[in-house]
């Protein structure tokens, strides 16, 4: 990006700035169907293998934690939870050492009609 001033700046040598952005390349589904058919049977976050240090927390609609795992490996199948919408917080450690949190929802649907 570049910015141009409306007036002339007498000190052009001090007009630089740098900003570094880390791009988190994961795809988090909003539904999975753990019904044993071999398709979408686990909550699979694509690209998560790039972030070995991570933590996944799942809560129900009342805010009660129903699942939590450090270094999640795409293996949560909903346990014995009822079909419904759950909320996740995925924390990943970036290459700079900072932690980024992604929040959203996922629908668990063993039976789709």
Short mmCIF file of the C-alpha atoms (twelve columns), coordinates in Angstrom:
data_MODEL
# 
_entry.id   MODEL 
# 
loop_
_atom_site.group_PDB 
_atom_site.id 
_atom_site.type_symbol 
_atom_site.label_atom_id 
_atom_site.label_alt_id 
_atom_site.label_comp_id 
_atom_site.label_asym_id 
_atom_site.label_seq_id 
_atom_site.Cartn_x 
_atom_site.Cartn_y 
_atom_site.Cartn_z 
_atom_site.pdbx_PDB_model_num 
ATOM 1   C CA . UNK A 1   0.000   0.000   0.000  1 
ATOM 2   C CA . UNK A 2   1.168   3.500   -0.573 1 
ATOM 3   C CA . UNK A 3   -0.045  6.843   0.683  1 
ATOM 4   C CA . UNK A 4   0.508   10.222  -0.939 1 
ATOM 5   C CA . UNK A 5   0.330   13.468  1.062  1 
ATOM 6   C CA . UNK A 6   -1.787  16.426  0.029  1 
ATOM 7   C CA . UNK A 7   1.121   18.772  0.732  1 
ATOM 8   C CA . UNK A 8   4.884   18.575  0.268  1 
ATOM 9   C CA . UNK A 9   6.818   17.093  3.179  1 
ATOM 10  C CA . UNK A 10  10.217  18.677  3.793  1 
ATOM 11  C CA . UNK A 11  11.494  15.482  5.517  1 
ATOM 12  C CA . UNK A 12  10.847  12.719  2.974  1 
ATOM 13  C CA . UNK A 13  13.524  10.469  4.506  1 
ATOM 14  C CA . UNK A 14  11.379  9.698   7.579  1 
ATOM 15  C CA . UNK A 15  8.218   8.699   5.709  1 
ATOM 16  C CA . UNK A 16  8.497   4.932   5.743  1 
ATOM 17  C CA . UNK A 17  6.653   2.334   7.747  1 
ATOM 18  C CA . UNK A 18  6.665   -1.442  7.825  1 
ATOM 19  C CA . UNK A 19  3.883   -3.734  8.888  1 
ATOM 20  C CA . UNK A 20  4.142   -7.507  8.958  1 
ATOM 21  C CA . UNK A 21  1.020   -9.651  8.778  1 
ATOM 22  C CA . UNK A 22  0.846   -13.335 9.542  1 
ATOM 23  C CA . UNK A 23  -1.710  -15.181 7.492  1 
ATOM 24  C CA . UNK A 24  -3.374  -18.142 9.136  1 
ATOM 25  C CA . UNK A 25  -4.029  -20.705 6.438  1 
ATOM 26  C CA . UNK A 26  -6.626  -23.015 7.982  1 
ATOM 27  C CA . UNK A 27  -10.116 -23.959 6.886  1 
ATOM 28  C CA . UNK A 28  -12.570 -24.660 9.685  1 
ATOM 29  C CA . UNK A 29  -15.816 -26.422 8.731  1 
ATOM 30  C CA . UNK A 30  -19.145 -25.258 10.108 1 
ATOM 31  C CA . UNK A 31  -20.668 -28.773 10.093 1 
ATOM 32  C CA . UNK A 32  -19.536 -32.361 10.498 1 
ATOM 33  C CA . UNK A 33  -21.461 -35.623 10.487 1 
ATOM 34  C CA . UNK A 34  -20.022 -38.262 12.830 1 
ATOM 35  C CA . UNK A 35  -22.340 -41.071 11.747 1 
ATOM 36  C CA . UNK A 36  -19.741 -43.727 10.893 1 
ATOM 37  C CA . UNK A 37  -20.091 -43.505 7.109  1 
ATOM 38  C CA . UNK A 38  -16.427 -42.560 6.654  1 
ATOM 39  C CA . UNK A 39  -17.165 -39.027 5.444  1 
ATOM 40  C CA . UNK A 40  -16.853 -35.994 7.745  1 
ATOM 41  C CA . UNK A 41  -16.859 -38.246 10.820 1 
ATOM 42  C CA . UNK A 42  -14.480 -35.947 12.731 1 
ATOM 43  C CA . UNK A 43  -14.121 -32.203 13.138 1 
ATOM 44  C CA . UNK A 44  -11.292 -31.737 10.629 1 
ATOM 45  C CA . UNK A 45  -9.537  -28.393 10.466 1 
ATOM 46  C CA . UNK A 46  -7.652  -28.332 7.183  1 
ATOM 47  C CA . UNK A 47  -4.168  -26.851 7.386  1 
ATOM 48  C CA . UNK A 48  -3.907  -27.376 11.146 1 
ATOM 49  C CA . UNK A 49  -0.811  -29.560 10.709 1 
ATOM 50  C CA . UNK A 50  1.134   -26.341 10.005 1 
ATOM 51  C CA . UNK A 51  0.465   -25.302 13.613 1 
ATOM 52  C CA . UNK A 52  1.638   -28.144 15.844 1 
ATOM 53  C CA . UNK A 53  1.164   -26.002 18.941 1 
ATOM 54  C CA . UNK A 54  -2.563  -25.466 19.167 1 
ATOM 55  C CA . UNK A 55  -5.464  -25.819 21.557 1 
ATOM 56  C CA . UNK A 56  -9.075  -26.553 20.691 1 
ATOM 57  C CA . UNK A 57  -11.907 -25.838 23.109 1 
ATOM 58  C CA . UNK A 58  -15.539 -26.723 22.353 1 
ATOM 59  C CA . UNK A 59  -18.422 -25.338 24.406 1 
ATOM 60  C CA . UNK A 60  -22.164 -25.882 24.212 1 
ATOM 61  C CA . UNK A 61  -24.728 -23.135 23.840 1 
ATOM 62  C CA . UNK A 62  -24.739 -22.533 27.588 1 
ATOM 63  C CA . UNK A 63  -20.975 -22.003 27.639 1 
ATOM 64  C CA . UNK A 64  -20.153 -25.326 29.289 1 
ATOM 65  C CA . UNK A 65  -16.900 -26.844 28.031 1 
ATOM 66  C CA . UNK A 66  -17.607 -30.216 26.404 1 
ATOM 67  C CA . UNK A 67  -14.181 -30.855 24.830 1 
ATOM 68  C CA . UNK A 68  -10.670 -29.495 25.102 1 
ATOM 69  C CA . UNK A 69  -7.382  -30.713 23.704 1 
ATOM 70  C CA . UNK A 70  -3.880  -29.325 23.395 1 
ATOM 71  C CA . UNK A 71  -2.207  -30.138 20.068 1 
ATOM 72  C CA . UNK A 72  -5.495  -31.137 18.460 1 
ATOM 73  C CA . UNK A 73  -5.098  -33.772 15.735 1 
ATOM 74  C CA . UNK A 74  -8.463  -33.558 13.889 1 
ATOM 75  C CA . UNK A 75  -9.897  -36.450 15.881 1 
ATOM 76  C CA . UNK A 76  -12.904 -35.051 17.780 1 
ATOM 77  C CA . UNK A 77  -15.996 -37.011 16.781 1 
ATOM 78  C CA . UNK A 78  -18.524 -35.326 19.026 1 
ATOM 79  C CA . UNK A 79  -18.177 -37.980 21.721 1 
ATOM 80  C CA . UNK A 80  -21.684 -38.791 22.926 1 
ATOM 81  C CA . UNK A 81  -22.974 -35.249 22.439 1 
ATOM 82  C CA . UNK A 82  -26.375 -34.545 20.990 1 
ATOM 83  C CA . UNK A 83  -26.785 -33.091 17.519 1 
ATOM 84  C CA . UNK A 84  -26.697 -29.319 17.625 1 
ATOM 85  C CA . UNK A 85  -24.545 -26.241 17.363 1 
ATOM 86  C CA . UNK A 86  -21.382 -25.934 19.404 1 
ATOM 87  C CA . UNK A 87  -18.866 -23.128 19.616 1 
ATOM 88  C CA . UNK A 88  -15.110 -23.458 19.243 1 
ATOM 89  C CA . UNK A 89  -12.029 -21.507 20.179 1 
ATOM 90  C CA . UNK A 90  -8.943  -22.571 18.287 1 
ATOM 91  C CA . UNK A 91  -5.702  -21.102 19.574 1 
ATOM 92  C CA . UNK A 92  -2.583  -21.538 17.432 1 
ATOM 93  C CA . UNK A 93  0.989   -20.485 18.025 1 
ATOM 94  C CA . UNK A 94  2.303   -18.443 15.119 1 
ATOM 95  C CA . UNK A 95  5.893   -18.546 13.836 1 
ATOM 96  C CA . UNK A 96  6.579   -15.253 15.621 1 
ATOM 97  C CA . UNK A 97  5.655   -16.892 18.937 1 
ATOM 98  C CA . UNK A 98  2.400   -14.995 19.309 1 
ATOM 99  C CA . UNK A 99  -0.886  -16.815 19.788 1 
ATOM 100 C CA . UNK A 100 -3.875  -16.252 17.539 1 
ATOM 101 C CA . UNK A 101 -7.397  -17.276 18.554 1 
ATOM 102 C CA . UNK A 102 -10.078 -18.158 16.044 1 
ATOM 103 C CA . UNK A 103 -13.672 -18.410 17.222 1 
ATOM 104 C CA . UNK A 104 -16.781 -19.714 15.536 1 
ATOM 105 C CA . UNK A 105 -19.433 -22.390 15.557 1 
ATOM 106 C CA . UNK A 106 -19.802 -25.901 14.236 1 
ATOM 107 C CA . UNK A 107 -22.931 -27.977 13.820 1 
ATOM 108 C CA . UNK A 108 -22.757 -31.602 14.833 1 
ATOM 109 C CA . UNK A 109 -25.284 -33.564 12.749 1 
ATOM 110 C CA . UNK A 110 -25.251 -37.350 12.935 1 
ATOM 111 C CA . UNK A 111 -28.461 -37.536 10.954 1 
ATOM 112 C CA . UNK A 112 -29.147 -35.189 8.069  1 
ATOM 113 C CA . UNK A 113 -32.670 -35.138 6.716  1 
# 
